[in-house]
Amino acid sequence: MNTSAKKILKIVCLSIFFLFIIIYAFFSSYDLIFGVKIKNININGQGIVDGTKVTESVQKITGNAKNAITLTLNGREILIDQTGNFEESIVLLPGYNIINISAKDKFGNSDEKNYQLIY
């Protein structure tokens, strides 16, 4: 091999190596870059849809708040496990009810979901 081909091969190999490092760093820090996400919210094992009519006043709400440090349900802080799963019971008043779920991560990013239920 001549010296110019060796230099090109060396540059290509180093470029591929650094490209892999950059891709690995991006996927490792993906959760930090995009912040907290509230998802998989269920009420008594069923998915919540705005305007859902329920027949019982006590409802169990479960879901996941990935990367959250604090999680509040209607202004009251609730506990989450290490993977972000939560489970909490609430009591609905007769008529129209709004459920507000808000989460924050350690960098100040936040996510908020509002659901409307009719009891």
Phi and psi in degrees as GROMACS dihedral restraints (atoms count N, CA, C in turn):
[ dihedral_restraints ]
;  ai    aj    ak    al  type     phi  dphi    fc
    3     4     5     6     1   -84.4    20    10
    4     5     6     7     1   169.8    20    10
    6     7     8     9     1   -67.9    20    10
    7     8     9    10     1   -33.5    20    10
    9    10    11    12     1   -69.1    20    10
   10    11    12    13     1   -36.7    20    10
   12    13    14    15     1   -66.9    20    10
   13    14    15    16     1   -37.8    20    10
   15    16    17    18     1   -64.8    20    10
   16    17    18    19     1   -41.1    20    10
   18    19    20    21     1   -65.3    20    10
   19    20    21    22     1   -43.1    20    10
   21    22    23    24     1   -63.1    20    10
   22    23    24    25     1   -43.9    20    10
   24    25    26    27     1   -62.0    20    10
   25    26    27    28     1   -41.9    20    10
   27    28    29    30     1   -64.6    20    10
   28    29    30    31     1   -43.0    20    10
   30    31    32    33     1   -65.1    20    10
   31    32    33    34     1   -42.2    20    10
   33    34    35    36     1   -63.6    20    10
   34    35    36    37     1   -44.9    20    10
   36    37    38    39     1   -63.3    20    10
   37    38    39    40     1   -43.5    20    10
   39    40    41    42     1   -66.2    20    10
   40    41    42    43     1   -38.4    20    10
   42    43    44    45     1   -63.3    20    10
   43    44    45    46     1   -44.0    20    10
   45    46    47    48     1   -63.7    20    10
   46    47    48    49     1   -41.8    20    10
   48    49    50    51     1   -60.1    20    10
   49    50    51    52     1   -48.8    20    10
   51    52    53    54     1   -69.4    20    10
   52    53    54    55     1   -31.4    20    10
   54    55    56    57     1   -64.1    20    10
   55    56    57    58     1   -43.0    20    10
   57    58    59    60     1   -62.4    20    10
   58    59    60    61     1   -39.6    20    10
   60    61    62    63     1   -63.1    20    10
   61    62    63    64     1   -43.3    20    10
   63    64    65    66     1   -65.3    20    10
   64    65    66    67     1   -43.5    20    10
   66    67    68    69     1   -63.8    20    10
   67    68    69    70     1   -42.9    20    10
   69    70    71    72     1   -62.2    20    10
   70    71    72    73     1   -43.5    20    10
   72    73    74    75     1   -63.1    20    10
   73    74    75    76     1   -40.1    20    10
   75    76    77    78     1   -62.9    20    10
   76    77    78    79     1   -48.7    20    10
   78    79    80    81     1   -69.4    20    10
   79    80    81    82     1   -28.3    20    10
   81    82    83    84     1   -71.2    20    10
   82    83    84    85     1   -33.0    20    10
   84    85    86    87     1  -103.4    20    10
   85    86    87    88     1    13.8    20    10
   87    88    89    90     1   -54.8    20    10
   88    89    90    91     1   -46.9    20    10
   90    91    92    93     1   -64.9    20    10
   91    92    93    94     1   -35.5    20    10
   93    94    95    96     1   -70.9    20    10
   94    95    96    97     1   -37.0    20    10
   96    97    98    99     1   -68.6    20    10
   97    98    99   100     1   -43.2    20    10
   99   100   101   102     1   -95.4    20    10
  100   101   102   103     1    -3.5    20    10
  102   103   104   105     1    75.1    20    10
  103   104   105   106     1  -160.1    20    10
  105   106   107   108     1   -83.6    20    10
  106   107   108   109     1   144.9    20    10
  108   109   110   111     1  -135.3    20    10
  109   110   111   112     1   129.0    20    10
  111   112   113   114     1   -97.3    20    10
  112   113   114   115     1   127.1    20    10
  114   115   116   117     1  -152.0    20    10
  115   116   117   118     1   172.1    20    10
  117   118   119   120     1    55.6    20    10
  118   119   120   121     1    44.7    20    10
  120   121   122   123     1   -79.5    20    10
  121   122   123   124     1   126.4    20    10
  123   124   125   126     1  -129.6    20    10
  124   125   126   127     1   148.9    20    10
  126   127   128   129     1  -121.3    20    10
  127   128   129   130     1   118.0    20    10
  129   130   131   132     1    52.3    20    10
  130   131   132   133     1    40.0    20    10
  132   133   134   135     1    82.8    20    10
  133   134   135   136     1    -1.7    20    10
  135   136   137   138     1  -112.2    20    10
  136   137   138   139     1   147.0    20    10
  138   139   140   141     1   -64.5    20    10
  139   140   141   142     1   144.4    20    10
  141   142   143   144     1   -87.3    20    10
  142   143   144   145     1   134.4    20    10
  144   145   146   147     1  -127.7    20    10
  145   146   147   148     1   137.5    20    10
  147   148   149   150     1   -56.2    20    10
  148   149   150   151     1   136.4    20    10
  150   151   152   153     1    84.9    20    10
  151   152   153   154     1     9.5    20    10
  153   154   155   156     1   -64.7    20    10
  154   155   156   157     1   135.8    20    10
  156   157   158   159     1   -96.1    20    10
  157   158   159   160     1   129.2    20    10
  159   160   161   162     1  -118.6    20    10
  160   161   162   163     1   155.3    20    10
  162   163   164   165     1  -107.9    20    10
  163   164   165   166     1    -9.0    20    10
  165   166   167   168     1  -117.0    20    10
  166   167   168   169     1   145.9    20    10
  168   169   170   171     1   -79.0    20    10
  169   170   171   172     1   -30.6    20    10
  171   172   173   174     1   -93.3    20    10
  172   173   174   175     1   121.4    20    10
  174   175   176   177     1  -124.9    20    10
  175   176   177   178     1   138.5    20    10
  177   178   179   180     1   -99.7    20    10
  178   179   180   181     1   121.5    20    10
  180   181   182   183     1  -107.0    20    10
  181   182   183   184     1   128.5    20    10
  183   184   185   186     1  -127.8    20    10
  184   185   186   187     1   159.4    20    10
  186   187   188   189     1   174.1    20    10
  187   188   189   190     1  -166.1    20    10
  189   190   191   192     1  -138.1    20    10
  190   191   192   193     1   133.1    20    10
  192   193   194   195     1  -123.0    20    10
  193   194   195   196     1    85.7    20    10
  195   196   197   198     1   -64.9    20    10
  196   197   198   199     1   133.6    20    10
  198   199   200   201     1    69.6    20    10
  199   200   201   202     1    15.5    20    10
  201   202   203   204     1   -83.3    20    10
  202   203   204   205     1   143.3    20    10
  204   205   206   207     1   -99.4    20    10
  205   206   207   208     1   -44.4    20    10
  207   208   209   210     1  -123.9    20    10
  208   209   210   211     1   144.5    20    10
  210   211   212   213     1  -137.1    20    10
  211   212   213   214     1   129.8    20    10
  213   214   215   216     1  -121.2    20    10
  214   215   216   217     1   143.2    20    10
  216   217   218   219     1  -120.8    20    10
  217   218   219   220     1   112.1    20    10
  219   220   221   222     1    53.3    20    10
  220   221   222   223     1    42.2    20    10
  222   223   224   225     1    83.3    20    10
  223   224   225   226     1    -1.5    20    10
  225   226   227   228     1  -110.6    20    10
  226   227   228   229     1   127.0    20    10
  228   229   230   231     1   -69.8    20    10
  229   230   231   232     1   135.3    20    10
  231   232   233   234     1  -122.6    20    10
  232   233   234   235     1   162.2    20    10
  234   235   236   237     1   -84.5    20    10
  235   236   237   238     1   144.8    20    10
  237   238   239   240     1  -129.3    20    10
  238   239   240   241     1   151.8    20    10
  240   241   242   243     1   -87.3    20    10
  241   242   243   244     1  -176.1    20    10
  243   244   245   246     1   -64.6    20    10
  244   245   246   247     1   -26.3    20    10
  246   247   248   249     1   -92.9    20    10
  247   248   249   250     1    -1.1    20    10
  249   250   251   252     1    95.9    20    10
  250   251   252   253     1     3.2    20    10
  252   253   254   255     1   -74.7    20    10
  253   254   255   256     1   144.5    20    10
  255   256   257   258     1  -139.8    20    10
  256   257   258   259     1   159.0    20    10
  258   259   260   261     1  -151.8    20    10
  259   260   261   262     1   125.5    20    10
  261   262   263   264     1  -150.3    20    10
  262   263   264   265     1   146.4    20    10
  264   265   266   267     1  -104.5    20    10
  265   266   267   268     1   141.7    20    10
  267   268   269   270     1  -130.9    20    10
  268   269   270   271     1   158.4    20    10
  270   271   272   273     1  -111.2    20    10
  271   272   273   274     1   127.7    20    10
  273   274   275   276     1   -95.4    20    10
  274   275   276   277     1   146.0    20    10
  276   277   278   279     1   -87.9    20    10
  277   278   279   280     1   155.3    20    10
  279   280   281   282     1   -60.2    20    10
  280   281   282   283     1   135.2    20    10
  282   283   284   285     1   103.9    20    10
  283   284   285   286     1  -144.0    20    10
  285   286   287   288     1   -87.1    20    10
  286   287   288   289     1   128.6    20    10
  288   289   290   291     1  -129.3    20    10
  289   290   291   292     1   142.2    20    10
  291   292   293   294     1  -114.3    20    10
  292   293   294   295     1   129.5    20    10
  294   295   296   297     1  -108.2    20    10
  295   296   297   298     1   123.1    20    10
  297   298   299   300     1  -114.5    20    10
  298   299   300   301     1   122.6    20    10
  300   301   302   303     1  -118.2    20    10
  301   302   303   304     1   124.4    20    10
  303   304   305   306     1  -131.1    20    10
  304   305   306   307     1   136.9    20    10
  306   307   308   309     1  -132.4    20    10
  307   308   309   310     1   146.1    20    10
  309   310   311   312     1  -131.2    20    10
  310   311   312   313     1   147.2    20    10
  312   313   314   315     1  -105.3    20    10
  313   314   315   316     1  -180.0    20    10
  315   316   317   318     1   -72.2    20    10
  316   317   318   319     1    -9.6    20    10
  318   319   320   321     1  -101.3    20    10
  319   320   321   322     1     4.3    20    10
  321   322   323   324     1    91.2    20    10
  322   323   324   325     1    -1.7    20    10
  324   325   326   327     1   -70.1    20    10
  325   326   327   328     1   147.2    20    10
  327   328   329   330     1  -138.9    20    10
  328   329   330   331     1   159.7    20    10
  330   331   332   333     1  -141.3    20    10
  331   332   333   334     1   143.4    20    10
  333   334   335   336     1  -140.4    20    10
  334   335   336   337     1   136.8    20    10
  336   337   338   339     1  -126.9    20    10
  337   338   339   340     1   138.4    20    10
  339   340   341   342     1  -123.0    20    10
  340   341   342   343     1   133.4    20    10
  342   343   344   345     1  -128.5    20    10
  343   344   345   346     1   144.8    20    10
  345   346   347   348     1  -115.3    20    10
  346   347   348   349     1   126.0    20    10
  348   349   350   351     1  -123.6    20    10
  349   350   351   352     1   152.1    20    10
  351   352   353   354     1  -120.7    20    10
  352   353   354   355     1   123.7    20    10
